[in-house]
Amino acid sequence: MAWTRRAFAVASIGAAFSGCGPGKIEKAPQEVSLTKTDFGMADSSPIQRFTLKNQHGMEASVINYGAILTNLKVPDAKGQSEDVVLGFDDLNGYLGKHPYFGATIGRYANRIAKGKFMLNGKQYTLAINNGENALHGGLAGFDKKVWHAEEVSTSNGPAVRFSYESPDGEEGYPGKLSVTVTYSLSPDNQLQIDYRATTEADTVINPTNHSYFNLKGAGNGDILDHEVMIDAGRFTPVDGGLIPTGEMRSVDKTPFDFRGAMKIGERIDADEEQIKLGGGYDHNYILDQEGPNATLRLAARVTEPSTGRVMEVVTDRPGMQFYTGNFLDGTLTGKRGIVYNKRFGFCMETQFFPDSPNKPVFPSPVLKAGDTFTSTTIYRFKTSQV
């Protein structure tokens, strides 16, 4: 198996992990590296896996098919690392039908009603792939493309930048779009994803990452005991097709109130209309903002009590889809031969709101010709005392 390796100088590190609580275990710093290995072929193109590793042994692996995050190894409170994202051991799993495990989603994440929207007085018709609606970029969105990959350096250290040119009219979207997605891993256990795009004609854009997390470890049971805080006082209720109605509803006195930490399973089967429509949580949260739009801020925090792993989501996006793996049904076999059953993973997809092109009251996802779209989302890992 072909491989290359880059090593980077490591400064003196005092603690093993950023944000460790009492009882933390000190470890000697490890070599920061970026390795590249062959991962198979897709559409007659070589697919490679890039693995970033920081000073504390945290690892993130990404591939140039779908710009997919395939593995994310994170230490627990005892210093033991485990992969916390659902996925597959080899490329064949990602080439087959699956619910977007770890994928970069585009051009437009989430749903657009009936696959139609108006822009500059013209109606555009998209590929329909979710009932009567368009979902996650269409039949062959960014998640099914072979991206160009390059190793780059960032303020976080080594990084991988994926590039793709989406032609005018692809999946029905206007404008030739040039997009990059950069994954980097910081010394303080932050996986950072930076998006950038330009277009030759006005279009809409809403990229996100669709990783399914289980902080106990991928395949190690359900996520119902995970404790979640979401900094959002409102959410966007949906209709029977999971399309937002246009209302921005308060979470107060509803099962959707995660302003104080709450176990996922505590109210996931509540006798409530929106819970029933989503089969659990599958809704967009309107993130509270302390500063102007496009300012990085804490959106959510998830704690797994048995391992002490803590994940924080930091983003500049106005919304976040909280999804609890309600449609996982035991038909997919993932890593280590483990079957992924219902609610074995949760997603926190930072985004513009679903169906925003058809909802003028929602933040606009329009990218004008000559302008540049940029966005950052960070998945930050810490530990708490077990």
C-alpha positions as CSV (number, residue, x, y, z in Angstrom):
1,M,0.0,0.0,0.0
2,A,1.5,3.3,-1.1
3,W,2.1,5.9,1.5
4,T,3.8,9.1,2.3
5,R,4.4,10.8,5.6
6,R,5.0,14.3,6.9
7,A,6.3,15.0,10.4
8,F,6.1,18.3,12.1
9,A,8.0,19.8,15.0
10,V,6.2,19.5,18.3
11,A,6.5,22.1,21.0
12,S,6.7,21.2,24.7
13,I,3.2,20.2,25.8
14,G,2.2,20.3,29.5
15,A,-1.0,18.3,29.6
16,A,-2.1,15.3,27.5
17,F,-5.4,16.7,26.4
18,S,-7.0,20.1,26.2
19,G,-9.8,20.6,28.7
20,C,-9.1,17.5,30.8
21,G,-10.9,17.5,34.1
22,P,-9.7,16.0,37.4
23,G,-8.0,12.7,37.2
24,K,-6.5,13.4,33.8
25,I,-3.7,11.2,32.6
26,E,-0.5,12.8,31.5
27,K,1.2,11.4,28.4
28,A,4.3,12.3,26.5
29,P,3.7,14.4,23.4
30,Q,3.6,12.4,20.2
31,E,4.8,13.2,16.7
32,V,2.4,15.4,14.6
33,S,1.9,13.8,11.3
34,L,0.0,13.5,8.1
35,T,0.0,10.1,6.3
36,K,-1.5,9.1,3.0
37,T,-2.5,5.6,2.0
38,D,-4.3,4.0,-1.0
39,F,-8.0,3.3,-0.3
40,G,-9.2,1.8,-3.6
41,M,-10.7,3.1,-6.9
42,A,-13.9,5.0,-7.7
43,D,-15.0,5.9,-11.2
44,S,-11.5,4.8,-12.4
45,S,-10.0,7.3,-10.1
46,P,-7.6,6.5,-7.2
47,I,-9.0,7.1,-3.8
48,Q,-6.6,7.9,-1.0
49,R,-7.1,8.2,2.7
50,F,-5.3,11.0,4.6
51,T,-4.8,10.6,8.3
52,L,-4.0,13.6,10.5
53,K,-2.5,13.0,13.9
54,N,-1.8,15.6,16.6
55,Q,0.4,15.7,19.7
56,H,-2.0,13.8,21.9
57,G,-2.7,10.9,19.5
58,M,-6.0,12.2,18.3
59,E,-6.5,11.1,14.7
60,A,-8.8,12.2,11.9
61,S,-9.0,10.3,8.6
62,V,-10.5,11.7,5.4
63,I,-10.8,10.4,1.8
64,N,-11.0,12.2,-1.5
65,Y,-14.2,10.4,-2.4
66,G,-17.0,12.6,-1.1
67,A,-14.5,14.5,1.0
68,I,-15.6,12.0,3.7
69,L,-14.5,11.9,7.3
70,T,-14.1,8.1,7.8
71,N,-12.5,7.9,11.2
72,L,-12.0,10.1,14.2
73,K,-10.1,8.7,17.1
74,V,-10.5,10.6,20.4
75,P,-9.2,10.0,23.9
76,D,-11.5,9.3,26.8
77,A,-11.0,10.4,30.4
78,K,-8.6,7.5,31.0
79,G,-6.5,8.4,27.9
80,Q,-7.9,5.5,25.8
81,S,-8.7,6.5,22.2
82,E,-11.5,5.1,20.2
83,D,-13.1,5.9,16.8
84,V,-16.3,8.0,17.5
85,V,-17.8,8.3,13.9
86,L,-19.9,5.7,12.1
87,G,-18.8,4.5,8.8
88,F,-17.1,1.6,7.0
89,D,-13.8,-0.2,7.0
90,D,-13.3,0.0,3.3
91,L,-14.3,2.0,0.2
92,N,-17.0,-0.4,-1.0
93,G,-19.2,0.6,1.9
94,Y,-19.0,4.3,1.0
95,L,-19.6,3.5,-2.7
96,G,-22.8,1.7,-1.8
97,K,-26.1,3.1,-0.5
98,H,-25.7,4.7,3.0
99,P,-27.1,7.6,4.9
100,Y,-24.2,10.0,4.1
101,F,-21.8,8.7,6.8
102,G,-19.1,11.4,7.3
103,A,-19.8,13.0,3.9
104,T,-19.4,16.6,2.7
105,I,-22.9,17.6,1.6
106,G,-23.6,20.0,-1.3
107,R,-24.5,22.0,-3.1
108,Y,-27.4,22.3,-0.7
109,A,-27.6,20.4,2.6
110,N,-31.0,19.3,3.9
111,R,-34.3,19.5,2.0
112,I,-35.7,21.9,-0.7
113,A,-39.4,21.5,-1.1
114,K,-40.5,19.7,-4.2
115,G,-37.1,20.3,-5.7
116,K,-37.9,23.8,-6.9
117,F,-36.8,27.3,-6.0
118,M,-36.9,30.8,-7.6
119,L,-33.8,32.9,-8.1
120,N,-33.6,36.2,-9.9
121,G,-37.1,35.6,-11.2
122,K,-36.3,32.2,-12.7
123,Q,-37.5,28.9,-11.4
124,Y,-34.9,26.1,-11.1
125,T,-35.8,22.4,-10.9
126,L,-33.6,20.0,-9.0
127,A,-33.2,16.3,-8.9
128,I,-35.9,14.7,-6.6
129,N,-34.5,12.1,-4.2
130,N,-36.5,12.3,-1.0
131,G,-40.2,11.7,-1.6
132,E,-41.2,14.7,-3.6
133,N,-38.3,16.8,-2.3
134,A,-34.6,17.4,-3.0
135,L,-32.2,16.3,-0.3
136,H,-28.5,16.8,0.3
137,G,-27.5,18.0,-3.2
138,G,-29.5,15.5,-5.3
139,L,-28.9,12.1,-6.9
140,A,-25.1,12.6,-7.1
141,G,-24.2,15.4,-4.8
142,F,-20.8,16.4,-3.4
143,D,-20.8,13.2,-1.3
144,K,-20.5,11.1,-4.5
145,K,-17.8,13.1,-6.2
146,V,-14.1,12.4,-6.5
147,W,-12.3,15.5,-5.2
148,H,-8.8,16.8,-5.9
149,A,-6.8,16.5,-2.7
150,E,-3.6,18.3,-1.6
151,E,-1.7,18.5,1.6
152,V,-1.4,22.0,3.0
153,S,-0.2,23.8,6.1
154,T,-2.5,25.9,8.3
155,S,-2.3,27.7,11.7
156,N,-3.4,24.4,13.2
157,G,-0.6,22.5,11.5
158,P,-0.9,19.9,8.7
159,A,-4.2,19.8,6.8
160,V,-5.9,18.3,3.8
161,R,-7.7,20.5,1.3
162,F,-10.2,19.0,-1.1
163,S,-11.3,20.9,-4.3
164,Y,-14.2,20.3,-6.7
165,E,-15.7,22.2,-9.6
166,S,-19.4,21.7,-9.9
167,P,-20.5,22.6,-13.5
168,D,-23.3,24.9,-14.3
169,G,-26.6,23.0,-14.1
170,E,-25.3,20.0,-12.1
171,E,-28.3,18.5,-10.3
172,G,-30.3,21.5,-11.5
173,Y,-28.3,24.2,-9.7
174,P,-27.2,27.3,-11.6
175,G,-23.7,28.6,-12.0
176,K,-20.3,26.9,-12.2
177,L,-19.2,26.6,-8.6
178,S,-15.6,26.1,-7.4
179,V,-15.5,24.8,-3.8
180,T,-12.9,23.7,-1.3
181,V,-13.2,21.9,2.0
182,T,-10.2,21.9,4.3
183,Y,-9.8,19.5,7.3
184,S,-7.2,20.4,10.0
185,L,-6.5,19.0,13.5
186,S,-5.3,21.4,16.1
187,P,-2.9,20.7,19.1
188,D,-5.9,21.2,21.4
189,N,-8.0,18.4,19.9
190,Q,-10.1,20.5,17.6
191,L,-11.2,19.1,14.2
192,Q,-11.7,22.2,12.0
193,I,-13.6,22.2,8.7
194,D,-13.3,25.3,6.5
195,Y,-15.5,25.8,3.5
196,R,-14.9,28.2,0.6
197,A,-16.8,28.7,-2.7
198,T,-17.0,31.0,-5.6
199,T,-19.5,31.0,-8.5
200,E,-19.7,32.3,-12.0
201,A,-23.5,33.0,-11.7
202,D,-25.8,33.6,-8.8
203,T,-26.7,30.4,-7.0
204,V,-27.5,28.9,-3.6
205,I,-25.1,27.1,-1.4
206,N,-25.3,25.3,1.9
207,P,-22.4,22.8,2.6
208,T,-22.1,20.8,5.7
209,N,-20.5,17.6,7.2
210,H,-22.8,14.7,7.8
211,S,-20.9,12.7,10.4
212,Y,-22.7,10.4,12.8
213,F,-21.2,10.6,16.2
214,N,-21.2,8.1,19.1
215,L,-18.9,9.2,21.9
216,K,-18.9,5.7,23.4
217,G,-17.3,4.6,20.1
218,A,-18.7,3.8,16.7
219,G,-21.0,0.7,17.0
220,N,-20.9,0.6,20.9
221,G,-24.7,0.8,21.4
222,D,-27.1,3.7,21.1
223,I,-26.6,7.3,21.9
224,L,-29.6,7.8,24.2
225,D,-27.5,8.4,27.3
226,H,-25.5,11.2,25.7
227,E,-26.2,14.5,27.4
228,V,-26.8,17.4,25.0
229,M,-26.8,21.1,25.3
230,I,-27.9,23.2,22.3
231,D,-27.6,27.0,22.5
232,A,-30.9,27.7,20.8
233,G,-34.1,29.1,22.0
234,R,-36.0,28.4,18.8
235,F,-36.3,25.7,16.1
236,T,-38.0,25.3,12.8
237,P,-41.0,23.0,12.9
238,V,-41.7,20.8,9.9
239,D,-44.6,19.3,7.9
240,G,-45.1,15.6,7.0
241,G,-42.3,15.8,4.4
242,L,-39.9,17.3,7.0
243,I,-40.0,20.6,5.2
244,P,-40.0,23.7,7.5
245,T,-43.4,25.4,7.7
246,G,-41.7,28.8,7.9
247,E,-42.5,29.2,11.6
248,M,-39.6,29.9,14.0
249,R,-41.0,28.3,17.2
250,S,-39.8,28.7,20.8
251,V,-38.4,25.5,22.4
252,D,-39.8,26.6,25.8
253,K,-41.8,23.9,27.4
254,T,-41.2,21.5,24.5
255,P,-39.1,18.3,24.1
256,F,-36.8,20.5,21.9
257,D,-35.5,22.5,24.8
258,F,-31.8,21.6,25.2
259,R,-30.7,24.9,26.7
260,G,-29.9,23.0,29.8
261,A,-28.1,19.6,29.3
262,M,-30.5,16.8,28.8
263,K,-30.1,13.1,27.9
264,I,-31.1,12.5,24.3
265,G,-33.3,9.6,25.3
266,E,-35.2,11.5,28.0
267,R,-37.9,13.0,25.7
268,I,-37.1,11.4,22.3
269,D,-40.3,9.4,22.2
270,A,-42.5,12.1,23.7
271,D,-46.2,12.3,22.7
272,E,-45.7,15.4,20.6
273,E,-46.5,16.2,17.0
274,Q,-43.0,17.3,15.9
275,I,-41.3,14.4,17.6
276,K,-43.7,12.0,15.8
277,L,-43.1,13.6,12.4
278,G,-39.3,13.3,12.8
279,G,-39.4,9.8,14.4
280,G,-37.4,11.5,17.1
281,Y,-35.1,14.6,16.7
282,D,-34.5,15.6,13.0
283,H,-35.0,19.3,13.2
284,N,-33.1,22.6,12.5
285,Y,-32.2,24.7,15.5
286,I,-31.9,28.5,15.2
287,L,-28.7,29.2,17.0
288,D,-28.5,32.0,19.5
289,Q,-26.0,34.7,18.6
290,E,-24.1,37.0,21.0
291,G,-22.5,38.9,18.1
292,P,-23.0,39.6,14.5
293,N,-23.8,36.9,11.9
294,A,-20.9,34.8,10.7
295,T,-19.2,35.0,14.1
296,L,-17.8,31.7,15.5
297,R,-19.7,30.7,18.6
298,L,-20.5,27.7,20.7
299,A,-23.6,25.9,19.3
300,A,-23.8,22.7,21.2
301,R,-22.0,20.5,23.8
302,V,-22.4,16.7,24.1
303,T,-21.1,14.7,27.1
304,E,-20.9,10.9,27.2
305,P,-21.0,10.0,30.9
306,S,-19.4,6.5,30.8
307,T,-16.2,7.6,28.9
308,G,-16.0,11.3,29.9
309,R,-15.7,12.3,26.3
310,V,-17.1,15.8,25.6
311,M,-17.7,17.2,22.1
312,E,-18.4,20.9,21.5
313,V,-19.7,22.3,18.2
314,V,-18.4,25.8,17.3
315,T,-19.7,27.4,14.1
316,D,-20.5,30.6,12.2
317,R,-23.7,29.1,10.6
318,P,-27.2,30.4,11.7
319,G,-28.6,26.9,12.1
320,M,-27.8,23.3,13.1
321,Q,-29.7,20.1,12.2
322,F,-29.9,17.8,15.2
323,Y,-30.6,14.3,14.0
324,T,-30.6,11.2,16.2
325,G,-30.2,8.4,13.7
326,N,-33.9,7.6,13.6
327,F,-33.8,6.0,10.2
328,L,-30.9,3.6,10.9
329,D,-32.6,0.3,10.7
330,G,-30.1,-2.5,11.2
331,T,-29.6,-3.1,7.4
332,L,-26.1,-1.6,7.3
333,T,-23.0,-3.4,8.6
334,G,-20.3,-0.9,9.6
335,K,-16.8,-0.9,11.0
336,R,-15.6,-4.1,12.7
337,G,-18.6,-5.9,11.3
338,I,-21.0,-4.2,13.7
339,V,-24.6,-3.7,12.6
340,Y,-25.8,-0.1,12.9
341,N,-29.2,-0.1,14.6
342,K,-31.7,2.7,15.2
343,R,-30.2,5.7,17.1
344,F,-26.6,4.3,17.1
345,G,-25.4,7.8,16.1
346,F,-26.3,11.5,16.2
347,C,-25.6,14.3,13.7
348,M,-25.0,18.0,14.3
349,E,-25.0,19.5,10.8
350,T,-24.2,23.2,10.8
351,Q,-26.1,25.0,8.0
352,F,-28.4,27.5,6.6
353,F,-32.0,26.5,7.3
354,P,-33.7,23.8,5.3
355,D,-35.7,25.1,2.3
356,S,-34.3,28.6,2.8
357,P,-34.4,29.3,-1.0
358,N,-38.2,29.1,-0.6
359,K,-38.5,30.9,2.7
360,P,-37.6,34.6,2.5
361,V,-37.9,35.0,6.3
362,F,-35.0,32.6,6.7
363,P,-31.3,33.6,6.3
364,S,-30.4,33.8,2.7
365,P,-28.2,31.1,1.2
366,V,-27.7,33.0,-2.1
367,L,-24.1,33.4,-3.3
368,K,-23.7,36.1,-5.9
369,A,-21.4,35.9,-8.8
370,G,-18.1,37.5,-7.9
371,D,-18.6,37.0,-4.1
372,T,-16.9,34.4,-2.0
373,F,-18.7,32.0,0.5
374,T,-16.7,31.1,3.6
375,S,-17.7,29.1,6.6
376,T,-16.0,27.3,9.5
377,T,-17.2,24.6,11.8
378,I,-15.1,23.1,14.6
379,Y,-15.7,19.9,16.5
380,R,-13.8,20.4,19.8
381,F,-13.1,17.5,22.1
382,K,-12.4,17.5,25.8
383,T,-12.9,15.2,28.7
384,S,-14.7,15.3,32.0
385,Q,-14.3,13.2,35.1
386,V,-16.0,9.8,35.0
